[in-house]
Amino acid sequence: MMQRERQRHVEETAGFRFGEFRLDLVREELVGPAGACVLRRKVFDTLRVLLEAAPAVVTLDELLDRVWGRHALSASAIPNVIAELRRMLHDDAALPRYVETRHRRGYRMCAAVEHERAAVGADLLGTLDEASARAAGATPRQRLERLQRVASERGLAFLALQAKLSLQAHAGAETVLFFDDEDACGSAAMPSARPR
């Protein structure tokens, strides 16, 4: 039961605050005193795993499983990623403020970590309310166009894509969806070959 509750809490997390930094899970960037920076994928994933588990120790085996998966050749990759992470955080292995080494066991976040909850539900309801209120008396096409515009402005990409696809379907276009390695989604309208 605790595992399920922890997993649900992690899924609702939009980011983490620790010290003078914030890891934004939506934009996938680290925000600090010098501004935002994008981390290499393995560095980002390692930091996320450490923050999710804080203040517990994350073992070397768990880091390998959760960050590298089946692609890990050996645990020797972990110290290099931790060193890069420490450079980004201006942290010192001898006197750590953020990432503490537990020799032959793993690593842990030694700073206090605050979870930022995702407000997607509230944003989504607000977007739908605003789009429908402003589009009262409008045609279905106008309501979908408004929903797509409002969702895009609020950064709700999936809702914006759904509205776009609905507009294309409303216009009679057949649409093909495609996904890339990073779970990004795109679409392409295909000209209809059937007679109308």
N, CA, C and O of each residue as an XYZ file, in Angstrom:
784
protein
N       0.817     -1.196      0.000
C       0.000      0.000      0.000
C       0.863      1.263      0.000
O       0.587      2.209     -0.738
N       1.903      1.274      0.826
C       2.796      2.442      0.879
C       3.469      2.668     -0.464
O       3.627      3.813     -0.887
N       3.869      1.592     -1.147
C       4.520      1.703     -2.460
C       3.573      2.398     -3.441
O       3.990      3.294     -4.176
N       2.298      1.987     -3.456
C       1.325      2.574     -4.372
C       1.107      4.052     -4.051
O       1.035      4.882     -4.957
N       1.002      4.377     -2.772
C       0.809      5.770     -2.342
C       2.016      6.616     -2.744
O       1.851      7.736     -3.228
N       3.230      6.088     -2.549
C       4.438      6.822     -2.933
C       4.481      7.032     -4.445
O       4.847      8.109     -4.915
N       4.101      5.989     -5.214
C       4.104      6.093     -6.668
C       3.105      7.155     -7.118
O       3.419      7.954     -8.001
N       1.897      7.182     -6.526
C       0.891      8.171     -6.889
C       1.391      9.573     -6.570
O       1.183     10.502     -7.351
N       2.060      9.731     -5.407
C       2.600     11.034     -5.018
C       3.660     11.496     -6.018
O       3.688     12.666     -6.399
N       4.532     10.579     -6.443
C       5.577     10.922     -7.410
C       4.958     11.324     -8.740
O       5.418     12.271     -9.378
N       3.893     10.595     -9.173
C       3.253     10.919    -10.447
C       2.611     12.297    -10.421
O       2.505     12.944    -11.462
N       2.175     12.764     -9.239
C       1.542     14.066     -9.109
C       2.563     15.181     -8.931
O       2.189     16.354     -8.899
N       3.826     14.845     -8.815
C       4.868     15.837     -8.577
C       5.244     16.546     -9.873
O       5.534     15.903    -10.881
N       5.236     17.892     -9.836
C       5.614     18.684    -11.004
C       7.075     19.094    -10.939
O       7.662     19.493    -11.945
N       7.665     18.994     -9.743
C       9.057     19.385     -9.580
C       9.489     19.213     -8.139
O       8.714     18.800     -7.277
N      10.736     19.539     -7.906
C      11.323     19.437     -6.569
C      12.106     20.709     -6.283
O      12.773     21.248     -7.166
N      12.022     21.185     -5.054
C      12.859     22.291     -4.587
C      13.823     21.737     -3.555
O      13.439     20.986     -2.658
N      15.081     22.122     -3.702
C      16.107     21.713     -2.740
C      17.178     22.787     -2.752
O      17.707     23.143     -3.805
N      17.495     23.300     -1.565
C      18.474     24.384     -1.483
C      18.052     25.542     -2.361
O      16.914     26.006     -2.289
N      18.973     26.007     -3.192
C      18.674     27.129     -4.083
C      18.296     26.663     -5.484
O      18.327     27.448     -6.432
N      17.936     25.381     -5.617
C      17.620     24.806     -6.918
C      16.194     24.285     -6.978
O      15.550     24.019     -5.962
N      15.733     24.152     -8.207
C      14.432     23.559     -8.488
C      14.585     22.685     -9.727
O      15.082     23.137    -10.759
N      14.157     21.435     -9.618
C      14.128     20.544    -10.778
C      12.713     20.564    -11.320
O      11.783     20.090    -10.667
N      12.552     21.110    -12.509
C      11.249     21.217    -13.157
C      11.037     19.966    -14.000
O      11.717     19.772    -15.007
N      10.093     19.115    -13.591
C       9.849     17.859    -14.303
C       9.040     18.068    -15.572
O       9.089     17.238    -16.480
N       8.300     19.160    -15.646
C       7.500     19.433    -16.832
C       8.395     19.920    -17.966
O       8.301     19.430    -19.091
N       9.256     20.878    -17.668
C      10.164     21.415    -18.692
C      11.468     20.626    -18.790
O      12.266     20.834    -19.704
N      11.671     19.725    -17.841
C      12.878     18.902    -17.762
C      14.135     19.770    -17.747
O      15.021     19.633    -18.590
N      14.183     20.667    -16.762
C      15.340     21.530    -16.621
C      15.612     21.797    -15.148
O      14.725     21.693    -14.300
N      16.861     22.144    -14.871
C      17.284     22.512    -13.532
C      17.344     24.027    -13.472
O      17.996     24.663    -14.301
N      16.662     24.605    -12.490
C      16.632     26.060    -12.339
C      17.385     26.404    -11.059
O      17.074     25.897     -9.981
N      18.375     27.272    -11.200
C      19.183     27.676    -10.059
C      19.424     29.168    -10.065
O      18.767     29.898    -10.807
N      20.362     29.638     -9.245
C      20.644     31.076     -9.164
C      21.074     31.682    -10.498
O      20.822     32.860    -10.753
N      21.713     30.897    -11.339
C      22.177     31.408    -12.632
C      21.124     31.250    -13.728
O      21.383     31.584    -14.884
N      19.937     30.745    -13.376
C      18.887     30.542    -14.368
C      18.667     29.068    -14.650
O      19.111     28.199    -13.900
N      17.972     28.806    -15.744
C      17.629     27.434    -16.105
C      18.701     26.818    -16.996
O      19.306     27.492    -17.830
N      18.917     25.530    -16.800
C      19.818     24.807    -17.690
C      19.256     23.406    -17.927
O      18.615     22.826    -17.051
N      19.499     22.886    -19.098
C      19.047     21.549    -19.458
C      20.170     20.578    -19.155
O      21.311     20.780    -19.571
N      19.837     19.522    -18.427
C      20.826     18.508    -18.070
C      20.818     17.381    -19.091
O      19.807     17.119    -19.744
N      21.968     16.715    -19.216
C      21.988     15.506    -20.041
C      20.993     14.513    -19.456
O      20.764     14.517    -18.246
N      20.402     13.671    -20.280
C      19.338     12.754    -19.875
C      19.709     11.927    -18.645
O      18.921     11.857    -17.702
N      20.884     11.300    -18.631
C      21.272     10.447    -17.497
C      21.461     11.266    -16.221
O      21.145     10.791    -15.130
N      21.966     12.475    -16.344
C      22.150     13.358    -15.187
C      20.785     13.771    -14.641
O      20.564     13.749    -13.430
N      19.874     14.147    -15.535
C      18.517     14.527    -15.126
C      17.833     13.364    -14.420
O      17.265     13.533    -13.341
N      17.887     12.182    -15.030
C      17.221     11.011    -14.455
C      17.824     10.618    -13.108
O      17.096     10.226    -12.196
N      19.139     10.718    -12.976
C      19.794     10.408    -11.702
C      19.343     11.372    -10.620
O      19.026     10.952     -9.508
N      19.312     12.667    -10.937
C      18.860     13.664     -9.969
C      17.413     13.407     -9.578
O      17.063     13.494     -8.401
N      16.582     13.097    -10.540
C      15.167     12.827    -10.250
C      15.021     11.635     -9.301
O      14.252     11.702     -8.342
N      15.746     10.552     -9.556
C      15.670      9.362     -8.698
C      16.121      9.707     -7.280
O      15.489      9.290     -6.309
N      17.200     10.457     -7.158
C      17.689     10.848     -5.829
C      16.668     11.728     -5.094
O      16.453     11.564     -3.893
N      16.051     12.649     -5.814
C      15.063     13.539     -5.200
C      13.793     12.787     -4.802
O      13.219     13.052     -3.746
N      13.355     11.851     -5.643
C      12.166     11.062     -5.329
C      12.368     10.230     -4.068
O      11.436     10.052     -3.284
N      13.588      9.719     -3.870
C      13.870      8.835     -2.737
C      14.295      9.587     -1.481
O      14.330      8.999     -0.400
N      14.615     10.860     -1.599
C      15.171     11.621     -0.471
C      14.318     11.496      0.768
O      13.090     11.531      0.683
N      14.942     11.353      1.907
C      16.370     11.375      2.232
C      17.021      9.983      2.233
O      18.151      9.832      2.697
N      16.323      8.977      1.721
C      16.841      7.607      1.739
C      18.017      7.443      0.783
O      18.170      8.202     -0.175
N      18.832      6.452      1.058
C      19.949      6.103      0.187
C      19.412      5.354     -1.028
O      18.585      4.452     -0.895
N      19.885      5.731     -2.203
C      19.565      5.010     -3.434
C      20.782      4.150     -3.743
O      21.881      4.668     -3.945
N      20.585      2.845     -3.778
C      21.714      1.938     -4.002
C      22.216      2.037     -5.438
O      21.524      2.528     -6.330
N      23.431      1.560     -5.631
C      24.008      1.551     -6.978
C      23.158      0.695     -7.913
O      22.934      1.069     -9.064
N      22.687     -0.448     -7.424
C      21.855     -1.322     -8.253
C      20.546     -0.636     -8.644
O      20.095     -0.756     -9.783
N      19.937      0.080     -7.700
C      18.693      0.776     -8.004
C      18.924      1.886     -9.027
O      18.112      2.073     -9.933
N      20.030      2.626     -8.885
C      20.350      3.657     -9.884
C      20.545      3.034    -11.259
O      20.039      3.548    -12.257
N      21.272      1.935    -11.309
C      21.472      1.262    -12.599
C      20.139      0.843    -13.207
O      19.901      1.061    -14.395
N      19.279      0.250    -12.406
C      17.985     -0.216    -12.911
C      17.101      0.936    -13.366
O      16.516      0.881    -14.447
N      17.000      1.974    -12.551
C      16.047      3.042    -12.835
C      16.533      4.055    -13.854
O      15.720      4.656    -14.556
N      17.847      4.261    -13.951
C      18.368      5.270    -14.874
C      18.865      4.645    -16.175
O      18.582      5.153    -17.260
N      19.595      3.561    -16.065
C      20.179      2.954    -17.259
C      19.361      1.782    -17.795
O      19.437      1.471    -18.983
N      18.588      1.136    -16.942
C      17.794     -0.001    -17.392
C      18.665     -1.094    -17.954
O      19.689     -1.444    -17.367
N      18.272     -1.632    -19.079
C      19.022     -2.735    -19.703
C      20.254     -2.252    -20.460
O      21.047     -3.060    -20.944
N      20.413     -0.946    -20.560
C      21.521     -0.392    -21.338
C      22.789     -0.203    -20.525
O      23.808      0.214    -21.075
N      22.756     -0.493    -19.247
C      23.928     -0.281    -18.391
C      24.945     -1.388    -18.607
O      24.615     -2.573    -18.589
N      26.172     -0.980    -18.808
C      27.243     -1.953    -18.953
C      27.833     -2.307    -17.599
O      28.131     -3.469    -17.323
N      28.000     -1.292    -16.756
C      28.526     -1.539    -15.416
C      28.229     -0.323    -14.540
O      27.791      0.723    -15.019
N      28.480     -0.495    -13.248
C      28.247      0.595    -12.300
C      29.285      1.699    -12.427
O      29.163      2.726    -11.760
N      30.296      1.521    -13.256
C      31.349      2.534    -13.384
C      30.843      3.835    -14.012
O      31.504      4.867    -13.893
N      29.681      3.805    -14.680
C      29.125      5.021    -15.287
C      28.554      5.964    -14.227
O      28.490      7.175    -14.439
N      28.143      5.412    -13.098
C      27.470      6.217    -12.078
C      28.354      7.319    -11.508
O      27.894      8.458    -11.433
N      29.610      7.051    -11.096
C      30.431      8.139    -10.540
C      30.637      9.305    -11.502
O      30.720     10.453    -11.066
N      30.721      9.029    -12.799
C      30.885     10.110    -13.780
C      29.645     11.000    -13.829
O      29.753     12.224    -13.899
N      28.476     10.380    -13.793
C      27.231     11.146    -13.813
C      27.086     11.937    -12.516
O      26.668     13.095    -12.546
N      27.424     11.333    -11.382
C      27.348     12.035    -10.089
C      28.316     13.222    -10.078
O      27.980     14.291     -9.568
N      29.506     13.039    -10.635
C      30.480     14.141    -10.697
C      29.932     15.288    -11.540
O      30.077     16.453    -11.171
N      29.304     14.968    -12.668
C      28.713     16.013    -13.512
C      27.558     16.703    -12.782
O      27.407     17.922    -12.863
N      26.756     15.931    -12.080
C      25.654     16.495    -11.307
C      26.180     17.441    -10.233
O      25.635     18.528    -10.039
N      27.232     17.033     -9.540
C      27.816     17.895     -8.498
C      28.354     19.192     -9.090
O      28.232     20.251     -8.475
N      28.945     19.118    -10.274
C      29.432     20.355    -10.928
C      28.264     21.298    -11.213
O      28.374     22.507    -11.007
N      27.143     20.742    -11.687
C      25.978     21.567    -12.005
C      25.394     22.210    -10.746
O      24.867     23.321    -10.794
N      25.492     21.503     -9.624
C      24.938     22.000     -8.358
C      25.962     22.787     -7.537
O      25.643     23.274     -6.453
N      27.186     22.911     -8.049
C      28.285     23.550     -7.316
C      28.454     22.879     -5.950
O      28.613     23.545     -4.927
N      28.416     21.553     -5.964
C      28.501     20.757     -4.747
C      29.900     20.166     -4.622
O      30.607     20.007     -5.617
N      30.289     19.846     -3.409
C      31.611     19.306     -3.124
C      31.449     17.933     -2.488
O      30.739     17.793     -1.493
N      32.096     16.922     -3.049
C      31.983     15.561     -2.526
C      32.511     15.457     -1.093
O      32.002     14.667     -0.298
N      33.526     16.252     -0.765
C      34.114     16.206      0.585
C      33.187     16.815      1.629
O      33.085     16.306      2.745
N      32.504     17.918      1.264
C      31.556     18.587      2.159
C      30.236     18.785      1.400
O      29.919     19.904      0.996
N      29.476     17.720      1.207
C      28.281     17.819      0.348
C      27.151     18.626      0.969
O      26.842     18.503      2.154
N      26.546     19.458      0.125
C      25.330     20.179      0.503
C      24.106     19.501     -0.097
O      22.992     19.648      0.406
N      24.326     18.751     -1.186
C      23.213     18.140     -1.909
C      23.354     16.627     -2.052
O      22.514     15.882     -1.547
N      24.390     16.169     -2.724
C      24.548     14.745     -3.016
C      25.632     14.149     -2.123
O      26.802     14.524     -2.200
N      25.220     13.225     -1.288
C      26.133     12.576     -0.353
C      26.443     11.161     -0.839
O      25.543     10.422     -1.238
N      27.726     10.791     -0.803
C      28.150      9.445     -1.181
C      28.081      8.534      0.038
O      28.581      8.878      1.108
N      27.469      7.386     -0.128
C      27.499      6.330      0.881
C      28.340      5.219      0.279
O      27.849      4.397     -0.495
N      29.620      5.207      0.646
C      30.604      4.335      0.010
C      30.150      2.887     -0.069
O      29.711      2.286      0.911
N      30.275      2.354     -1.277
C      29.926      0.974     -1.632
C      28.447      0.662     -1.475
O      28.038     -0.492     -1.598
N      27.648      1.680     -1.205
C      26.200      1.463     -1.080
C      25.433      2.243     -2.134
O      24.600      1.687     -2.850
N      25.723      3.548     -2.223
C      24.984      4.378     -3.162
C      25.114      5.850     -2.843
O      26.151      6.305     -2.362
N      24.045      6.598     -3.116
C      24.034      8.045     -2.926
C      22.697      8.455     -2.330
O      21.710      7.724     -2.413
N      22.682      9.649     -1.722
C      21.431     10.187     -1.217
C      21.456     11.705     -1.280
O      22.522     12.321     -1.273
N      20.275     12.298     -1.343
C      20.143     13.750     -1.257
C      20.182     14.111      0.216
O      19.352     13.640      0.994
N      21.137     14.942      0.607
C      21.246     15.324      2.015
C      20.584     16.671      2.293
O      20.485     17.079      3.450
N      20.133     17.359      1.259
C      19.404     18.614      1.437
C      17.925     18.312      1.637
O      17.427     17.278      1.191
N      17.230     19.220      2.308
C      15.781     19.074      2.448
C      15.141     19.208      1.070
O      15.480     20.113      0.307
N      14.217     18.305      0.756
C      13.570     18.282     -0.555
C      12.080     18.544     -0.379
O      11.414     17.931      0.455
N      11.579     19.467     -1.184
C      10.155     19.811     -1.169
C       9.550     19.406     -2.511
O      10.033     19.810     -3.568
N       8.494     18.609     -2.456
C       7.789     18.187     -3.674
C       6.814     19.286     -4.081
O       6.078     19.810     -3.245
N       6.809     19.631     -5.360
C       5.830     20.584     -5.887
C       4.754     19.776     -6.591
O       5.037     19.032     -7.530
N       3.551     19.922     -6.145
C       2.452     19.142     -6.715
C       2.029     19.717     -8.058
O       2.029     20.930     -8.268
N       1.669     18.811     -8.959
C       1.170     19.213    -10.269
C      -0.252     19.719    -10.119
O      -1.051     19.139     -9.383
N      -0.563     20.779    -10.805
C      -1.907     21.345    -10.766
C      -2.611     21.131    -12.092
O      -3.419     21.956    -12.516
N      -2.300     20.014    -12.747
C      -2.854     19.766    -14.077
C      -4.366     19.705    -14.036
O      -5.029     20.252    -14.917
N      -4.929     19.044    -13.022
C      -6.385     18.947    -12.936
C      -7.031     20.314    -12.863
O      -7.992     20.594    -13.579
N      -6.502     21.167    -11.997
C      -7.056     22.515    -11.854
C      -6.844     23.317    -13.130
O      -7.748     24.028    -13.568
N      -5.664     23.213    -13.733
C      -5.394     23.925    -14.979
C      -6.336     23.462    -16.086
O      -6.848     24.269    -16.862
N      -6.551     22.159    -16.144
C      -7.406     21.601    -17.175
C      -8.837     22.089    -17.008
O      -9.467     22.508    -17.979
N      -9.359     22.039    -15.775
C     -10.724     22.514    -15.538
C     -10.843     23.998    -15.835
O     -11.825     24.436    -16.433
N      -9.841     24.781    -15.417
C      -9.866     26.213    -15.708
C      -9.834     26.485    -17.200
O     -10.526     27.377    -17.689
N      -9.029     25.717    -17.924
C      -8.935     25.874    -19.374
C     -10.264     25.553    -20.033
O     -10.726     26.292    -20.902
N     -10.882     24.447    -19.621
C     -12.167     24.062    -20.202
C     -13.247     25.082    -19.878
O     -14.046     25.444    -20.742
N     -13.272     25.552    -18.615
C     -14.261     26.556    -18.216
C     -14.089     27.840    -19.024
O     -15.062     28.401    -19.527
N     -12.839     28.299    -19.143
C     -12.580     29.540    -19.874
C     -12.930     29.390    -21.345
O     -13.550     30.275    -21.934
N     -12.538     28.278    -21.933
C     -12.806     28.066    -23.353
C     -14.300     27.985    -23.622
O     -14.782     28.548    -24.606
N     -15.040     27.294    -22.763
C     -16.477     27.154    -23.002
C     -17.219     28.454    -22.701
O     -18.173     28.789    -23.402
N     -16.802     29.189    -21.675
C     -17.476     30.444    -21.330
C     -17.320     31.477    -22.441
O     -18.276     32.170    -22.789
N     -16.139     31.576    -22.983
C     -15.901     32.582    -24.023
C     -16.481     32.163    -25.368
O     -16.684     32.994    -26.253
N     -16.748     30.854    -25.515
C     -17.229     30.369    -26.799
C     -18.726     30.069    -26.770
O     -19.239     29.399    -27.667
N     -19.431     30.558    -25.749
C     -20.875     30.323    -25.669
C     -21.548     30.889    -26.912
O     -21.304     32.032    -27.298
N     -22.391     30.085    -27.526
C     -23.085     30.519    -28.738
C     -22.246     30.360    -29.996
O     -22.708     30.691    -31.088
N     -21.031     29.864    -29.865
C     -20.159     29.687    -31.032
C     -20.430     28.327    -31.673
O     -21.047     27.454    -31.063
N     -19.972     28.164    -32.881
C     -20.113     26.880    -33.570
C     -19.151     25.869    -32.936
O     -18.209     26.266    -32.250
N     -19.377     24.569    -33.158
C     -18.444     23.574    -32.620
C     -17.005     23.814    -33.091
O     -16.065     23.637    -32.315
N     -16.831     24.206    -34.323
C     -15.482     24.476    -34.834
C     -14.835     25.646    -34.082
O     -13.660     25.572    -33.722
N     -15.582     26.710    -33.847
C     -15.061     27.863    -33.117
C     -14.706     27.491    -31.676
O     -13.702     27.956    -31.138
N     -15.551     26.634    -31.046
C     -15.256     26.198    -29.684
C     -13.976     25.371    -29.646
O     -13.174     25.526    -28.725
N     -13.771     24.499    -30.625
C     -12.543     23.694    -30.674
C     -11.319     24.572    -30.924
O     -10.265     24.356    -30.326
N     -11.456     25.562    -31.807
C     -10.337     26.471    -32.066
C      -9.963     27.228    -30.798
O      -8.783     27.396    -30.490
N     -10.977     27.684    -30.067
C     -10.727     28.407    -28.813
C     -10.062     27.494    -27.786
O      -9.112     27.896    -27.114
N     -10.568     26.254    -27.664
C      -9.983     25.297    -26.728
C      -8.517     25.028    -27.077
O      -7.666     24.976    -26.190
N      -8.226     24.857    -28.363
C      -6.842     24.612    -28.782
C      -5.948     25.796    -28.428
O      -4.837     25.600    -27.936
N      -6.412     27.015    -28.667
C      -5.626     28.221    -28.386
C      -5.377     28.380    -26.878
O      -4.250     28.643    -26.457
N      -6.435     28.218    -26.066
C      -6.297     28.382    -24.616
C      -5.390     27.295    -24.044
O      -4.538     27.582    -23.204
N      -5.565     26.051    -24.492
C      -4.721     24.950    -24.003
C      -3.256     25.188    -24.370
O      -2.371     24.925    -23.556
N      -2.988     25.675    -25.566
C      -1.608     25.964    -25.984
C      -1.009     27.071    -25.128
O       0.147     26.973    -24.713
N      -1.777     28.120    -24.857
C      -1.295     29.232    -24.043
C      -0.943     28.789    -22.626
O      -0.020     29.324    -22.011
N      -1.682     27.812    -22.114
C      -1.457     27.335    -20.745
C      -0.469     26.184    -20.665
O      -0.220     25.661    -19.578
N       0.094     25.783    -21.788
C       1.092     24.717    -21.783
C       0.509     23.321    -21.634
O       1.216     22.398    -21.230
N      -0.761     23.152    -21.952
C      -1.402     21.834    -21.881
C      -1.363     21.211    -23.272
O      -2.361     21.188    -23.991
N      -0.188     20.710    -23.628
C       0.077     20.252    -24.989
C      -0.845     19.120    -25.430
O      -1.316     19.109    -26.568
N      -1.103     18.174    -24.539
C      -1.921     17.032    -24.941
C      -3.348     17.469    -25.244
O      -3.939     17.006    -26.220
N      -3.914     18.356    -24.423
C      -5.261     18.865    -24.666
C      -5.288     19.683    -25.961
O      -6.237     19.582    -26.738
N      -4.263     20.480    -26.190
C      -4.181     21.258    -27.429
C      -4.131     20.336    -28.641
O      -4.761     20.607    -29.664
N      -3.372     19.238    -28.519
C      -3.279     18.278    -29.623
C      -4.630     17.609    -29.860
O      -5.033     17.413    -31.007
N      -5.328     17.259    -28.784
C      -6.647     16.647    -28.945
C      -7.609     17.601    -29.651
O      -8.373     17.184    -30.521
N      -7.572     18.858    -29.284
C      -8.438     19.840    -29.942
C      -8.057     19.981    -31.414
O      -8.929     20.080    -32.276
N      -6.759     19.990    -31.699
C      -6.288     20.098    -33.086
C      -6.758     18.907    -33.906
O      -7.226     19.066    -35.034
N      -6.630     17.709    -33.333
C      -7.060     16.503    -34.051
C      -8.574     16.509    -34.257
O      -9.060     16.064    -35.297
N      -9.315     17.006    -33.278
C     -10.770     17.103    -33.424
C     -11.132     18.077    -34.537
O     -12.066     17.836    -35.301
N     -10.391     19.178    -34.626
C     -10.619     20.142    -35.711
C     -10.338     19.501    -37.070
O     -11.092     19.697    -38.023
N      -9.258     18.741    -37.152
C      -8.922     18.073    -38.410
C      -9.982     17.037    -38.779
O     -10.360     16.912    -39.944
N     -10.459     16.296    -37.775
C     -11.501     15.296    -38.034
C     -12.797     15.995    -38.447
O     -13.521     15.510    -39.316
N     -13.082     17.131    -37.820
C     -14.280     17.902    -38.150
C     -14.226     18.371    -39.602
O     -15.250     18.468    -40.277
N     -13.013     18.659    -40.066
C     -12.824     19.104    -41.447
C     -12.781     17.927    -42.422
O     -12.716     18.124    -43.635
N     -12.817     16.691    -41.883
C     -12.821     15.516    -42.749
C     -11.448     14.964    -43.071
O     -11.326     14.060    -43.897
N     -10.416     15.489    -42.438
C      -9.056     15.008    -42.712
C      -8.770     13.746    -41.911
O      -9.213     13.603    -40.772
N      -8.030     12.842    -42.519
C      -7.547     11.677    -41.795
C      -6.191     12.047    -41.235
O      -5.391     12.688    -41.917
N      -5.920     11.653    -40.002
C      -4.705     12.074    -39.311
C      -3.909     10.871    -38.846
O      -4.470      9.885    -38.367
N      -2.590     10.962    -38.995
C      -1.691      9.926    -38.514
C      -0.909     10.514    -37.346
O      -0.355     11.608    -37.454
N      -0.864      9.782    -36.219
C      -0.079     10.215    -35.069
C       1.268      9.523    -35.106
O       1.364      8.370    -35.527
N       2.311     10.217    -34.667
C       3.617      9.593    -34.545
C       4.250     10.034    -33.241
O       4.002     11.135    -32.751
N       5.081      9.145    -32.683
C       5.748      9.386    -31.417
C       7.234      9.181    -31.615
O       7.647      8.317    -32.389
N       8.059      9.986    -30.908
C       9.500      9.775    -30.982
C       9.994      9.146    -29.692
O       9.192      8.827    -28.815
N      11.306      8.964    -29.561
C      11.900      8.284    -28.413
C      11.623      8.989    -27.095
O      11.572      8.336    -26.053
N      11.447     10.277    -27.113
C      11.281     11.061    -25.889
C       9.817     11.236    -25.521
O       9.483     12.114    -24.725
N       8.932     10.410    -26.088
C       7.501     10.466    -25.810
C       6.859     11.758    -26.295
O       5.782     12.129    -25.828
N       7.505     12.441    -27.220
C       6.877     13.615    -27.811
C       5.910     13.125    -28.877
O       6.121     12.079    -29.491
N       4.884     13.869    -29.083
C       3.854     13.435    -30.014
C       3.705     14.483    -31.104
O       3.820     15.682    -30.848
N       3.451     14.031    -32.301
C       3.192     14.927    -33.406
C       2.089     14.329    -34.254
O       1.683     13.187    -34.035
N       1.611     15.076    -35.204
C       0.575     14.553    -36.083
C       0.776     15.120    -37.471
O       1.425     16.149    -37.658
N       0.212     14.434    -38.427
C       0.259     14.898    -39.800
C      -1.085     14.603    -40.433
O      -1.580     13.479    -40.349
N      -1.673     15.589    -41.058
C      -2.949     15.379    -41.743
C      -2.666     14.695    -43.070
O      -1.770     15.089    -43.817
N      -3.437     13.677    -43.340
C      -3.293     12.941    -44.593
C      -4.468     13.311    -45.489
O      -5.612     13.315    -45.035
N      -4.202     13.621    -46.757
C      -5.326     13.933    -47.643
C      -6.226     12.716    -47.785
O      -5.743     11.590    -47.903
N      -7.496     12.938    -47.775
C      -8.444     11.837    -47.859
C      -8.496     11.314    -49.284
O      -8.592     12.087    -50.237
N      -8.433      9.996    -49.421
C      -8.483      9.374    -50.743
C      -9.908      8.972    -51.098
O     -10.176      8.586    -52.236
N     -10.819      9.057    -50.145
C     -12.186      8.634    -50.435
C     -13.004      9.806    -50.975
O     -12.775     10.954    -50.594
N     -13.949      9.518    -51.857
C     -14.792     10.594    -52.385
C     -15.739     11.095    -51.319
O     -16.166     10.340    -50.446
N     -16.059     12.349    -51.394
C     -16.969     12.957    -50.404
C     -18.340     13.088    -50.984
O     -19.250     13.575    -50.313
